[in-house]
Amino acid sequence: MKTVPEIVGIGECLIEFNQTSPHVYQQALAGDVTNTLFYASRLGRQTGFISTIGDDPFSEDILDFLKKERIDQSLVVRVSGKPNGIYFIQLDNSGEPSFSFRRSDSAARELFDHIDIEEIARYILAAKVFHFSAIPLAILKRRDRLFELLELINGKVVISFDTNVRKSIWTNLSELVDLLPKLSHFVNTIFVTETDDEALFGVRDTNSIFQFYSNLGYQNIILKQGAKGAAFSQDGKIVSIPTPKDVNVVDATGAGDAFNAGFLHGMLQDWNPLRCVSFGNAVAACAIQERGGIALGFDKALAMKYFDEIERSVRA
């Protein structure tokens, strides 16, 4: 009997090339929504991916990966004559990544040309959470169809959205700024990073960031603050949750996606926001200890250890 996914996401699985030394790259798979589904699956959630992939030599790798990680691929459609997107990661001395993308003609951009929107809606409505990011907004042709999809599922499933700003895939970031008020009508939880917000609006303090998104109509705002942890608003007060100590930072790529998985996992267990954010920090702390957007050595037991540490710190 087929298991129905609890968390489904729409996006692109990219071919990743991560620089390990000068002129040497290690090949893997990643993509922001793909990363979140990976960690959620490793945490024991049933997950499903909505995407179109190409027919280049990497396509079988994508399908094999999804199968191995128990990410349902019922709505992953292969498109002939199209490549899969590629991106390159280079790290600075602190482990902070910079990205270079080759995805302008990728199969994922044509998703709405190959999968019926009503079929997508039925798939999502059988789940509990629909997760997406600003990346599909930027790359998908027929963006209006994504908003039609949000209309079909609005109020019937939890919708989470990550701002995940990638300057190179937008003609102008003002496009994303203009979409934020429209998205607030559908999104139950918005994940924002300080770096994303700065890219869109310049440097702002934490209070200003929360007030801005609240004024747009977002109810559940989660601010990811890198090494400082993450914050949320409760009863009119901003609550900051730290990261665990003594974590060996190798590569911060995908940390925010891992956080999202931890948060959504906690939400599906009816944890309060403080515990959800704490667990998000714990999962992210595991993710940054390996290279690439996906840490294949992810250990749920280590995430639980970090979770306990953070909860003790918060209670102290």
Backbone as numpy.savetxt, mean C-alpha at the origin, in Angstrom:
# Nx Ny Nz CAx CAy CAz Cx Cy Cz
-13.14 -26.19 -1.62 -13.99 -24.99 -1.62 -13.11 -23.74 -1.62
-13.39 -22.82 -2.52 -12.57 -21.63 -2.65 -12.82 -20.65 -1.50
-11.72 -20.10 -0.99 -11.80 -19.13 0.10 -12.04 -17.73 -0.46
-12.98 -17.01 0.12 -13.28 -15.65 -0.33 -12.30 -14.69 0.35
-11.64 -13.82 -0.42 -10.70 -12.86 0.18 -11.39 -11.90 1.16
-10.65 -11.52 2.20 -11.11 -10.50 3.15 -10.64 -9.12 2.72
-9.41 -9.05 2.22 -8.81 -7.79 1.76 -8.48 -7.94 0.29
-9.00 -7.06 -0.54 -8.65 -7.06 -1.95 -8.09 -5.70 -2.32
-7.19 -5.70 -3.27 -6.56 -4.46 -3.70 -6.42 -4.40 -5.20
-6.36 -3.19 -5.72 -6.21 -2.97 -7.15 -4.89 -2.25 -7.39
-4.12 -2.70 -8.38 -2.84 -2.04 -8.60 -1.99 -2.77 -9.62
-0.69 -2.61 -9.48 0.26 -3.17 -10.44 1.36 -3.90 -9.70
1.65 -5.11 -10.15 2.81 -5.84 -9.65 3.96 -5.56 -10.61
4.98 -4.90 -10.12 6.10 -4.49 -10.94 7.27 -5.46 -10.82
8.12 -5.46 -11.82 9.37 -6.17 -11.75 10.38 -5.22 -11.11
10.94 -5.62 -10.00 11.82 -4.76 -9.21 13.29 -5.12 -9.46
14.10 -4.08 -9.65 15.55 -4.25 -9.72 16.17 -3.37 -8.64
16.71 -4.02 -7.61 17.23 -3.32 -6.44 18.74 -3.33 -6.49
19.34 -2.15 -6.45 20.80 -2.05 -6.54 21.46 -2.58 -5.27
22.27 -3.60 -5.42 22.97 -4.20 -4.29 24.42 -3.72 -4.19
24.97 -3.27 -5.30 26.31 -2.69 -5.35 26.40 -1.94 -6.67
27.44 -1.13 -6.89 27.53 -0.37 -8.14 27.37 -1.25 -9.37
26.38 -0.92 -10.20 26.10 -1.60 -11.47 25.54 -3.01 -11.31
25.17 -3.39 -10.08 24.62 -4.73 -9.84 23.24 -4.59 -9.21
22.24 -5.27 -9.82 20.87 -5.19 -9.32 20.32 -6.60 -9.07
19.51 -6.70 -8.03 18.83 -7.96 -7.71 17.38 -7.86 -8.14
16.91 -8.86 -8.89 15.55 -8.82 -9.41 14.56 -9.46 -8.44
13.41 -8.81 -8.28 12.34 -9.31 -7.42 11.01 -8.78 -7.96
9.95 -8.92 -7.19 8.63 -8.41 -7.55 8.12 -7.51 -6.43
7.39 -6.48 -6.78 6.82 -5.59 -5.77 5.84 -4.63 -6.44
5.27 -3.77 -5.65 4.26 -2.81 -6.08 3.45 -2.48 -4.84
3.12 -1.23 -4.61 2.63 -0.85 -3.29 1.45 -1.68 -2.79
0.42 -1.85 -3.61 -0.74 -2.64 -3.18 -0.36 -4.12 -3.10
0.46 -4.58 -4.04 0.95 -5.96 -3.98 1.67 -6.21 -2.66
2.50 -5.25 -2.25 3.24 -5.40 -0.99 2.29 -5.53 0.20
1.27 -4.68 0.23 0.31 -4.73 1.33 -0.40 -6.07 1.38
-0.80 -6.58 0.22 -1.48 -7.87 0.17 -0.54 -8.99 0.61
0.73 -8.90 0.24 1.72 -9.90 0.66 1.78 -9.98 2.19
1.97 -8.84 2.84 2.11 -8.85 4.30 0.81 -9.27 4.98
-0.31 -8.82 4.45 -1.60 -9.23 5.02 -1.78 -10.74 4.91
-1.39 -11.30 3.77 -1.48 -12.75 3.60 -0.56 -13.48 4.57
0.65 -12.98 4.74 1.59 -13.60 5.68 1.08 -13.51 7.12
0.24 -12.51 7.39 -0.35 -12.37 8.72 -1.57 -13.27 8.92
-1.96 -13.97 7.85 -3.07 -14.91 7.96 -4.37 -14.44 7.37
-4.38 -13.25 6.74 -5.60 -12.76 6.11 -5.76 -13.40 4.73
-7.00 -13.53 4.30 -7.28 -13.97 2.93 -7.28 -12.73 2.04
-6.48 -12.77 0.99 -6.30 -11.58 0.16 -6.56 -11.89 -1.31
-6.82 -10.83 -2.09 -7.05 -10.97 -3.52 -6.55 -9.75 -4.27
-6.04 -9.96 -5.46 -5.43 -8.90 -6.26 -6.23 -8.69 -7.54
-6.42 -7.42 -7.89 -7.11 -7.04 -9.13 -6.10 -6.33 -10.01
-5.78 -6.92 -11.17 -4.76 -6.31 -12.01 -4.74 -6.97 -13.38
-4.05 -6.32 -14.32 -3.73 -6.95 -15.59 -2.21 -7.03 -15.70
-1.73 -8.16 -16.21 -0.30 -8.35 -16.37 0.00 -8.61 -17.84
1.27 -8.46 -18.22 1.65 -8.62 -19.60 1.93 -10.07 -19.96
2.60 -10.24 -21.10 2.96 -11.58 -21.53 4.47 -11.70 -21.77
5.25 -10.86 -21.07 6.71 -10.96 -21.18 7.21 -12.09 -20.28
8.51 -12.38 -20.29 9.02 -13.51 -19.50 8.80 -13.40 -17.99
8.49 -12.20 -17.50 8.29 -12.02 -16.06 6.87 -12.41 -15.61
5.96 -12.56 -16.54 4.55 -12.77 -16.18 4.34 -14.04 -15.36
5.01 -15.11 -15.73 4.88 -16.34 -14.96 5.42 -16.17 -13.54
6.46 -15.35 -13.40 6.99 -15.07 -12.06 5.91 -14.43 -11.18
5.16 -13.49 -11.77 4.10 -12.81 -11.02 3.03 -13.81 -10.59
2.58 -14.63 -11.52 1.53 -15.60 -11.21 2.00 -16.62 -10.18
3.24 -17.06 -10.31 3.79 -18.03 -9.35 3.90 -17.40 -7.96
4.31 -16.13 -7.93 4.43 -15.43 -6.65 3.07 -15.32 -5.96
2.06 -14.88 -6.70 0.72 -14.74 -6.12 0.21 -16.08 -5.58
0.43 -17.12 -6.34 -0.02 -18.45 -5.91 0.71 -18.88 -4.65
2.03 -18.72 -4.64 2.83 -19.13 -3.48 2.41 -18.38 -2.23
2.10 -17.10 -2.37 1.76 -16.27 -1.21 0.26 -16.28 -0.91
-0.48 -17.13 -1.58 -1.92 -17.32 -1.33 -2.70 -16.02 -1.52
-2.31 -15.28 -2.54 -3.04 -14.08 -2.94 -3.92 -14.46 -4.12
-5.22 -14.39 -3.95 -6.15 -14.85 -4.98 -5.95 -14.05 -6.27
-5.89 -14.74 -7.40 -5.66 -14.10 -8.69 -6.83 -14.29 -9.65
-8.04 -14.45 -9.07 -9.23 -14.62 -9.91 -9.43 -13.46 -10.87
-9.03 -12.25 -10.43 -9.18 -11.07 -11.28 -7.83 -10.51 -11.70
-6.89 -11.40 -11.95 -5.62 -11.02 -12.58 -5.68 -11.55 -14.01
-5.72 -10.65 -14.97 -5.93 -11.00 -16.37 -4.66 -10.73 -17.18
-4.31 -11.66 -18.03 -3.13 -11.53 -18.86 -3.48 -10.81 -20.16
-2.65 -9.84 -20.54 -2.87 -9.06 -21.76 -1.74 -9.35 -22.75
-2.08 -9.84 -23.91 -1.06 -10.19 -24.90 -0.46 -8.94 -25.53
0.82 -9.03 -25.82 1.50 -7.94 -26.51 1.90 -6.78 -25.63
1.73 -6.93 -24.32 2.07 -5.84 -23.40 3.13 -6.31 -22.40
4.04 -5.40 -22.00 5.04 -5.75 -20.99 4.51 -5.47 -19.58
5.22 -5.98 -18.60 4.96 -5.61 -17.22 5.84 -4.41 -16.85
5.36 -3.61 -15.92 6.12 -2.45 -15.48 7.39 -2.86 -14.75
8.40 -2.02 -14.84 9.69 -2.26 -14.20 10.06 -1.03 -13.38
10.71 -1.25 -12.24 11.28 -0.11 -11.53 12.61 -0.47 -10.90
13.42 0.56 -10.69 14.76 0.40 -10.14 14.83 1.13 -8.80
15.51 0.52 -7.82 15.69 1.13 -6.50 17.16 1.40 -6.27
17.45 2.61 -5.84 18.78 2.96 -5.37 18.64 3.52 -3.96
19.55 3.12 -3.06 19.46 3.52 -1.66 20.55 4.52 -1.30
20.20 5.44 -0.39 21.25 6.30 0.17 21.85 5.60 1.39
22.75 6.25 2.07 23.46 5.62 3.18 22.57 5.28 4.37
21.40 5.93 4.47 20.48 5.67 5.58 19.43 4.62 5.24
19.48 4.10 4.01 18.49 3.10 3.61 17.26 3.69 2.96
17.25 5.01 2.76 16.11 5.64 2.10 16.22 5.43 0.59
15.12 4.98 -0.04 15.18 4.65 -1.46 14.84 5.81 -2.38
15.37 5.74 -3.59 14.88 6.57 -4.69 14.49 5.62 -5.80
13.50 6.00 -6.60 12.92 5.08 -7.57 12.99 5.64 -8.99
13.13 4.73 -9.94 13.07 5.07 -11.36 12.16 4.04 -12.03
11.11 4.52 -12.71 10.08 3.63 -13.25 10.12 3.54 -14.78
9.77 2.35 -15.28 9.56 2.12 -16.70 8.22 1.39 -16.83
7.15 2.17 -16.89 5.81 1.54 -16.87 4.82 2.24 -17.80
5.30 3.11 -18.68 4.38 3.92 -19.48 3.50 3.09 -20.41
3.97 1.89 -20.79 3.18 1.05 -21.69 2.84 -0.30 -21.03
2.81 -0.32 -19.72 2.61 -1.60 -19.02 1.16 -2.08 -19.15
1.00 -3.38 -19.03 -0.33 -4.00 -19.13 -1.27 -3.48 -18.05
-0.73 -3.19 -16.88 -1.58 -2.78 -15.75 -2.35 -1.50 -16.05
-1.82 -0.66 -16.91 -2.50 0.60 -17.23 -3.83 0.38 -17.92
-4.01 -0.79 -18.54 -5.21 -1.05 -19.35 -6.23 -1.91 -18.63
-6.16 -1.95 -17.32 -7.03 -2.83 -16.53 -8.51 -2.69 -16.90
-8.99 -1.47 -17.00 -10.42 -1.27 -17.25 -10.84 -1.57 -18.69
-9.85 -1.83 -19.55 -10.17 -2.28 -20.90 -10.36 -3.79 -20.97
-9.96 -4.49 -19.91 -9.95 -5.95 -19.97 -10.75 -6.64 -18.86
-11.13 -5.89 -17.84 -11.93 -6.48 -16.76 -13.18 -5.63 -16.56
-14.34 -6.26 -16.60 -15.61 -5.55 -16.48 -15.76 -4.95 -15.09
-16.20 -3.72 -15.04 -16.30 -3.01 -13.77 -17.32 -3.65 -12.83
-18.39 -4.19 -13.38 -19.38 -4.87 -12.54 -18.79 -6.13 -11.92
-17.95 -6.82 -12.67 -17.29 -8.01 -12.15 -16.32 -7.65 -11.02
-15.62 -6.55 -11.20 -14.71 -6.08 -10.15 -15.49 -5.74 -8.89
-16.60 -5.04 -9.06 -17.43 -4.64 -7.92 -17.94 -5.86 -7.16
-18.39 -6.88 -7.87 -18.87 -8.10 -7.21 -17.77 -8.76 -6.40
-16.59 -8.78 -6.97 -15.43 -9.38 -6.30 -15.11 -8.62 -5.01
-15.10 -7.30 -5.08 -14.80 -6.48 -3.91 -15.88 -6.63 -2.84
-17.13 -6.63 -3.26 -18.23 -6.67 -2.29 -18.33 -8.00 -1.56
-17.66 -9.01 -2.05 -17.60 -10.28 -1.32 -16.54 -10.24 -0.23
-15.71 -9.20 -0.24 -14.65 -9.04 0.75 -15.08 -8.09 1.86
-14.14 -7.74 2.73 -14.43 -6.80 3.83 -13.73 -5.46 3.63
-12.58 -5.49 2.95 -11.78 -4.28 2.78 -11.34 -4.17 1.32
-11.44 -2.97 0.77 -10.88 -2.67 -0.54 -9.78 -1.64 -0.34
-8.57 -1.98 -0.79 -7.42 -1.09 -0.59 -6.85 -0.66 -1.94
-6.56 0.63 -2.06 -5.91 1.14 -3.26 -5.06 2.34 -2.89
-4.36 2.87 -3.86 -3.46 3.99 -3.59 -3.53 5.00 -4.71
-2.74 6.06 -4.59 -2.70 7.08 -5.63 -2.00 6.59 -6.88
-1.28 5.48 -6.79 -0.59 4.98 -7.98 -1.57 4.52 -9.06
-2.58 3.70 -8.75 -3.58 3.41 -9.79 -4.25 4.66 -10.34
-4.47 5.65 -9.49 -5.06 6.90 -9.97 -4.19 7.54 -11.04
-2.87 7.40 -10.86 -1.94 8.03 -11.80 -1.77 7.22 -13.08
-1.70 5.90 -12.96 -1.31 5.10 -14.13 -2.47 4.52 -14.93
-3.62 4.30 -14.30 -4.71 3.64 -15.00 -5.33 4.54 -16.07
-5.47 4.00 -17.25 -6.24 4.69 -18.27 -7.72 4.63 -17.87
-8.49 5.61 -18.29 -9.91 5.67 -17.94 -10.08 5.76 -16.43
-9.43 6.75 -15.83 -9.48 6.95 -14.38 -10.91 7.09 -13.87
-11.78 7.62 -14.73 -13.17 7.79 -14.32 -13.82 6.48 -13.92
-13.33 5.38 -14.51 -13.90 4.07 -14.19 -13.58 3.67 -12.75
-12.45 4.13 -12.23 -12.13 3.84 -10.84 -13.12 4.54 -9.92
-13.50 5.75 -10.27 -14.49 6.45 -9.46 -15.88 5.82 -9.61
-16.19 5.30 -10.79 -17.44 4.55 -10.95 -17.44 3.33 -10.05
-16.29 2.67 -9.95 -16.16 1.51 -9.08 -16.36 1.91 -7.62
-15.77 3.01 -7.22 -15.94 3.48 -5.83 -17.41 3.78 -5.54
-18.12 4.31 -6.51 -19.55 4.57 -6.33 -20.31 3.26 -6.10
-19.94 2.21 -6.83 -20.64 0.93 -6.73 -20.43 0.25 -5.39
-19.27 0.47 -4.77 -18.96 -0.23 -3.51 -19.09 0.68 -2.30
-19.34 1.95 -2.51 -19.37 2.91 -1.41 -20.38 2.53 -0.33
-19.94 2.50 0.91 -20.81 2.20 2.04 -21.09 0.73 2.24
-20.55 -0.12 1.37 -20.83 -1.56 1.45 -19.60 -2.37 1.85
-18.45 -1.73 1.84 -17.19 -2.37 2.21 -16.27 -1.28 2.71
-15.34 -1.62 3.60 -14.37 -0.64 4.09 -13.41 -0.30 2.96
-13.20 0.99 2.71 -12.30 1.43 1.65 -11.12 2.15 2.30
-9.91 1.67 2.02 -8.71 2.33 2.52 -7.86 2.82 1.35
-7.20 3.95 1.57 -6.46 4.62 0.50 -5.15 5.15 1.02
-4.08 4.92 0.25 -2.75 5.43 0.61 -2.35 6.50 -0.41
-1.96 7.67 0.07 -1.60 8.76 -0.84 -0.36 8.44 -1.68
0.55 7.71 -1.19 1.74 7.18 -1.88 2.15 7.99 -3.11
2.77 9.11 -2.87 3.13 10.04 -3.94 4.39 9.58 -4.67
4.29 9.45 -5.98 5.45 9.19 -6.84 5.42 10.28 -7.92
6.26 11.29 -7.76 6.21 12.46 -8.63 6.34 12.10 -10.10
7.16 11.12 -10.41 7.48 10.82 -11.81 6.31 10.27 -12.61
5.27 9.78 -11.93 4.16 9.17 -12.68 2.97 10.13 -12.82
3.13 11.34 -12.33 2.09 12.36 -12.49 2.59 13.44 -13.45
1.73 13.91 -14.32 2.08 15.04 -15.16 2.33 16.26 -14.28
1.47 16.40 -13.27 1.60 17.47 -12.29 0.93 17.00 -11.00
1.58 17.18 -9.88 1.01 16.70 -8.61 -0.27 17.44 -8.24
-0.53 18.56 -8.88 -1.79 19.27 -8.61 -2.99 18.40 -9.00
-2.79 17.45 -9.92 -3.86 16.52 -10.28 -4.30 15.71 -9.06
-3.33 15.21 -8.32 -3.64 14.42 -7.13 -4.26 15.31 -6.05
-3.74 16.51 -5.88 -4.30 17.45 -4.90 -5.78 17.69 -5.20
-6.11 17.85 -6.48 -7.50 18.10 -6.88 -8.41 16.89 -6.66
-7.82 15.69 -6.65 -8.62 14.48 -6.46 -8.91 14.19 -4.99
-8.11 14.72 -4.09 -8.27 14.38 -2.66 -9.66 14.71 -2.11
-10.24 15.88 -2.40 -11.60 16.13 -1.88 -12.63 15.14 -2.41
-12.50 14.76 -3.68 -13.44 13.82 -4.28 -13.32 12.44 -3.64
-12.10 12.03 -3.35 -11.87 10.72 -2.74 -12.44 10.63 -1.33
-12.49 11.75 -0.63 -12.94 11.73 0.76 -14.38 11.23 0.91
-15.16 11.31 -0.17 -16.55 10.84 -0.12 -16.63 9.31 -0.02
-15.55 8.63 -0.38 -15.56 7.17 -0.43 -14.66 6.51 0.61
-13.57 7.17 0.96 -12.51 6.53 1.74 -12.83 6.54 3.23
-12.76 5.36 3.85 -12.96 5.24 5.29 -11.68 5.50 6.07
-10.56 5.03 5.55 -9.26 5.24 6.19 -8.26 5.73 5.15
-7.61 6.86 5.45 -6.58 7.37 4.57 -5.23 7.24 5.26
-4.26 6.67 4.55 -2.89 6.56 5.03 -2.06 7.63 4.34
-1.42 8.48 5.13 -0.60 9.58 4.60 0.78 9.48 5.24
1.83 9.74 4.48 3.15 9.87 5.09 3.52 11.35 5.13
4.41 11.70 6.04 4.87 13.09 6.11 5.56 13.49 4.81
6.31 12.57 4.22 7.01 12.90 2.96 6.02 13.09 1.81
4.95 12.29 1.79 3.93 12.47 0.76 3.26 13.83 0.91
2.90 14.16 2.14 2.22 15.43 2.38 3.11 16.60 2.02
4.39 16.47 2.34 5.33 17.55 2.01 5.46 17.72 0.50
5.47 16.60 -0.22 5.56 16.67 -1.69 4.37 17.40 -2.28
3.21 17.26 -1.65 1.98 17.87 -2.17 1.79 19.31 -1.70
2.18 19.59 -0.44 1.80 20.87 0.17 2.94 21.62 0.84
4.15 21.07 0.82 5.25 21.70 1.52 5.27 21.27 2.98
6.24 21.75 3.71 6.41 21.34 5.11 5.28 21.90 5.96
4.61 21.01 6.71 3.53 21.42 7.62 3.70 20.65 8.92
3.22 21.24 10.01 3.30 20.51 11.27 2.19 19.48 11.34
2.30 18.59 12.32 1.36 17.46 12.43 -0.07 17.92 12.59
-0.30 18.92 13.42 -1.66 19.42 13.63 -2.27 19.93 12.33
-1.46 20.64 11.55 -1.96 21.19 10.28 -2.33 20.08 9.30
-1.53 19.03 9.29 -1.80 17.91 8.39 -3.14 17.26 8.75
-3.33 16.97 10.03 -4.58 16.35 10.46 -5.77 17.26 10.20
-5.61 18.53 10.47 -6.72 19.48 10.28 -7.09 19.57 8.81
-6.09 19.56 7.94 -6.34 19.66 6.50 -7.19 18.49 6.00
-6.75 17.26 6.31 -7.49 16.09 5.81 -8.85 15.96 6.47
-8.94 16.39 7.72 -10.23 16.38 8.40 -11.19 17.36 7.73
-10.70 18.53 7.37 -11.53 19.53 6.70 -12.02 19.05 5.33
-11.24 18.16 4.70 -11.66 17.59 3.41 -12.76 16.56 3.59
-12.93 16.07 4.82 -13.98 15.11 5.07 -13.51 13.71 5.45
-12.19 13.52 5.56 -11.68 12.21 5.95 -11.90 11.99 7.44
-12.42 10.82 7.78 -12.78 10.52 9.16 -11.65 9.84 9.93
-10.98 8.90 9.27 -9.94 8.11 9.93 -8.62 8.38 9.22
-7.80 9.23 9.83 -6.56 9.69 9.22 -5.39 9.08 9.96
-4.54 8.38 9.22 -3.35 7.76 9.81 -2.13 8.41 9.17
-1.30 9.04 10.00 -0.10 9.72 9.51 1.13 8.88 9.84
1.81 8.41 8.78 3.02 7.62 8.95 4.22 8.56 8.96
5.05 8.43 9.99 6.12 9.41 10.23 7.52 8.79 10.19
7.67 7.72 9.44 8.99 7.12 9.29 9.54 6.58 10.60
10.77 6.91 10.89 11.44 6.39 12.10 10.75 6.85 13.38
9.95 7.93 13.29 9.25 8.42 14.49 8.03 7.59 14.82
7.56 6.79 13.88 6.38 5.97 14.13 5.19 6.42 13.31
4.04 6.53 13.94 2.82 6.93 13.25 1.87 7.59 14.24
0.92 8.35 13.72 -0.01 9.08 14.59 -1.42 8.96 14.05
-2.38 9.11 14.97 -3.78 9.14 14.60 -4.50 10.11 15.53
-5.71 10.46 15.17 -6.48 11.40 15.97 -7.60 10.67 16.71
-7.71 10.94 18.00 -8.75 10.30 18.82 -9.30 11.32 19.81
-10.62 11.49 19.76 -11.29 12.44 20.67 -10.68 13.83 20.58
-10.34 14.23 19.36 -9.80 15.57 19.16 -8.33 15.72 19.50
-7.68 14.65 19.92 -6.26 14.71 20.27 -5.46 13.82 19.32
-4.25 14.26 19.01 -3.36 13.47 18.16 -2.53 12.56 19.04
-2.58 11.28 18.74 -1.85 10.27 19.51 -0.72 9.73 18.64
0.52 9.80 19.13 1.68 9.30 18.40 2.14 7.98 18.98
2.43 7.04 18.12 2.86 5.70 18.52 4.28 5.48 18.01
5.22 5.11 18.88 6.62 4.96 18.45 6.87 3.67 17.69
8.02 3.62 17.06 8.50 2.38 16.45 9.28 1.59 17.50
9.51 0.30 17.28 10.35 -0.46 18.22 11.80 0.01 18.15
12.55 -0.25 19.21 13.95 0.17 19.25 14.85 -0.90 18.65
16.06 -0.47 18.34 17.12 -1.38 17.90 16.71 -2.22 16.69
16.15 -1.56 15.69 15.81 -2.23 14.44 16.90 -1.93 13.41
17.38 -2.95 12.75 18.43 -2.78 11.75 17.80 -2.37 10.42
17.93 -1.10 10.07 17.32 -0.58 8.85 18.22 -0.89 7.65
17.71 -1.70 6.75 18.44 -2.05 5.53 17.87 -1.29 4.34
16.54 -1.27 4.23 15.88 -0.66 3.07 14.45 -0.29 3.47
14.14 1.00 3.40 12.81 1.47 3.81 11.75 1.29 2.73
12.13 0.78 1.55 11.15 0.55 0.49 10.04 -0.38 0.99
8.80 0.02 0.80 7.68 -0.84 1.17 7.29 -0.81 2.63
7.98 -0.01 3.44 7.65 0.03 4.87 6.22 0.51 5.10
5.82 1.54 4.34 4.46 2.05 4.50 3.41 1.05 4.07
3.73 0.25 3.06 2.79 -0.78 2.60 2.64 -1.87 3.66
3.75 -2.22 4.28 3.71 -3.20 5.37 2.90 -2.66 6.54
3.10 -1.38 6.85 2.30 -0.74 7.90 0.81 -0.89 7.61
0.42 -0.60 6.37 -1.00 -0.69 5.99 -1.55 -2.08 6.26
-0.76 -3.11 5.94 -1.20 -4.49 6.16 -1.40 -4.76 7.64
-0.46 -4.29 8.45 -0.59 -4.50 9.90 -1.80 -3.79 10.46
-2.02 -2.56 9.99 -3.18 -1.79 10.46 -4.48 -2.49 10.07
-4.59 -2.89 8.81 -5.83 -3.52 8.34 -6.06 -4.87 9.02
-4.99 -5.59 9.28 -5.10 -6.85 10.02 -5.72 -6.60 11.39
-5.21 -5.58 12.08 -5.76 -5.25 13.40 -7.21 -4.79 13.32
-7.52 -4.00 12.31 -8.89 -3.51 12.14 -9.86 -4.67 11.97
-9.45 -5.68 11.20 -10.33 -6.84 10.98 -10.48 -7.69 12.23
-9.62 -7.45 13.21 -9.75 -8.15 14.49 -10.46 -7.27 15.52
-11.01 -6.14 15.06 -11.74 -5.21 15.92 -10.86 -4.58 16.99
-9.58 -4.42 16.71 -8.71 -3.72 17.65 -9.03 -2.23 17.60
-8.72 -1.53 18.68 -8.89 -0.08 18.68 -7.78 0.55 17.83
-7.94 1.83 17.45 -6.94 2.46 16.57 -5.52 2.42 17.13
-5.38 2.57 18.43 -4.03 2.56 19.02 -3.34 1.23 18.75
-4.04 0.14 18.93 -3.44 -1.18 18.70 -3.20 -1.40 17.21
-4.10 -0.93 16.37 -3.91 -1.08 14.93 -2.65 -0.34 14.46
-2.48 0.88 14.94 -1.30 1.67 14.56 -0.03 1.02 15.14
-0.11 0.55 16.36 1.05 -0.11 16.97 1.47 -1.34 16.17
0.49 -2.11 15.74 0.83 -3.31 14.97 1.33 -2.93 13.58
0.79 -1.86 13.02 1.32 -1.37 11.75 2.79 -1.03 11.86
3.17 -0.34 12.93 4.57 -0.01 13.17 5.42 -1.27 13.31
4.86 -2.27 13.98 5.60 -3.52 14.21 5.87 -4.25 12.90
4.87 -4.33 12.04 5.03 -5.02 10.75 6.01 -4.25 9.87
5.92 -2.92 9.88 6.84 -2.10 9.09 8.28 -2.29 9.56
8.46 -2.45 10.87 9.81 -2.64 11.41 10.44 -3.93 10.90
9.62 -4.94 10.67 10.13 -6.19 10.09 10.50 -6.00 8.62
9.68 -5.23 7.91 9.85 -5.09 6.46 11.14 -4.37 6.09
11.60 -3.45 6.92 12.76 -2.63 6.56 14.09 -3.33 6.81
14.05 -4.57 7.25 15.29 -5.29 7.55 15.80 -6.14 6.38
15.12 -6.02 5.22 15.57 -6.69 4.01 15.49 -5.71 2.84
16.21 -6.02 1.79 16.17 -5.19 0.60 14.87 -5.42 -0.18
14.41 -4.34 -0.83 13.27 -4.47 -1.72 11.94 -4.12 -1.09
10.92 -4.05 -1.95 9.59 -3.69 -1.49 8.92 -4.78 -0.70
9.37 -6.02 -0.87 8.80 -7.15 -0.15 9.91 -7.90 0.57
9.76 -8.09 1.87 10.71 -8.85 2.67 10.24 -10.30 2.73
10.79 -11.13 1.86 10.33 -12.52 1.78 10.61 -13.29 3.06
11.54 -12.80 3.86 11.83 -13.46 5.14 10.96 -12.95 6.28
9.88 -12.22 5.95 9.01 -11.66 6.99 8.60 -12.71 8.01
8.72 -12.36 9.28 8.44 -13.28 10.39 7.34 -12.69 11.26
6.16 -13.31 11.24 5.04 -12.82 12.05 5.39 -12.84 13.53
6.16 -13.82 13.96 6.53 -13.90 15.38 7.35 -12.68 15.79
8.24 -12.23 14.89 9.03 -11.03 15.20 8.12 -9.81 15.24
7.14 -9.74 14.34 6.19 -8.63 14.36 5.44 -8.60 15.69
5.04 -9.76 16.19 4.33 -9.81 17.48 5.25 -9.38 18.61
6.53 -9.72 18.53 7.49 -9.29 19.55 7.60 -7.78 19.56
7.73 -7.18 18.37 7.79 -5.72 18.28 6.49 -5.10 18.77
5.39 -5.72 18.44 4.07 -5.23 18.87 4.00 -5.16 20.39
4.44 -6.21 21.05 4.44 -6.23 22.52 5.33 -5.13 23.07
6.48 -4.92 22.43 7.40 -3.88 22.88 6.76 -2.50 22.76
6.11 -2.25 21.62 5.47 -0.95 21.42 4.34 -0.75 22.43
3.54 -1.78 22.66 2.44 -1.63 23.61 2.94 -1.36 25.02
4.05 -2.00 25.41 4.63 -1.72 26.72 5.11 -0.28 26.79
5.70 0.20 25.69 6.21 1.57 25.64 5.07 2.57 25.77
3.95 2.28 25.11 2.80 3.19 25.14 2.17 3.23 26.54
2.15 2.07 27.21 1.57 2.02 28.55 2.45 2.66 29.61
3.75 2.73 29.35 4.71 3.22 30.35 4.49 4.71 30.67
